[in-house]
Amino acid sequence: MSKTRNRDESREPGRRRLDPAKRRALIEKAATKVFAERGYEAATMQEIAHDAGVVASVIYDYYRSKQELYVALLEQHGRALIGQTIRVPENSDLRTELHDRINDFLRAIESNPFVWRLIFRDPPGASEVGAAHARVQADASGAIAAVLATEALGNRSQSARSGSVATAVIAEMIKSSLNGLAAWWWENRETAREELASIATALLCDGLARFRG
């Protein structure tokens, strides 16, 4: 009989054991919540275990450390957010498309405030965790640059396409402005999402319109 089985049975006598994938999902959901509420440094594996309804030692069957758990969550949620909000335009009108993508981004973080803080609010300074944040941010910049490089966003000169300095710089500026907007909104959540989307669209649209030329 495995250690995991012994721990589970002592924790929940008479109950069916959870499927390992479902148990992992419970742990990850609880960890996202605790990290967001407490921050990386203050969060403990004991708190996460309590929220997940398991003993703390069970978490180590899936993750070797708090750092490994946090990095896995950060990368998982970062990929999901990029996939939900950065994609090739469906509408040829720049202002409409930009507004829709910004609104998608704001809606995604509004619907999950734990992810909101995890990614944008309080990035920790620990070396490996900081490196994971940098990877997520680099992936976001790359995804935006790839969209900027597509013909679907409008005709532009060859020099402004993927791999160019212009594309990379503009992608980074768009990402940084939206990151800053997300952090500001965390502290000012009485502001309506649609109002923020309209302001950000107006700010970014003129610059992108010039870039398209």
Buried (B, 14 or more C-beta within 10 A) or exposed (E): EEEBEEBBEEBBEEEEEBEEEEBBEBBBBBBBBBBBBBBBEEBEBEBBBBBBBBBBEBBBBBBEEBBBBBBBBBBBBBBEBBEBBBBEBEEEEBBBBBBBBBBBBBBBBBEBBBBBBBBBBBBBEBEEBEEBBEBBBEBBBBBBBBBBBEEEBBEBEEEBBBEBEBBBEBBBBBBEBBBEBBBEBBEEEEEEBEEBBBEBBEEBBEEBEEBBE
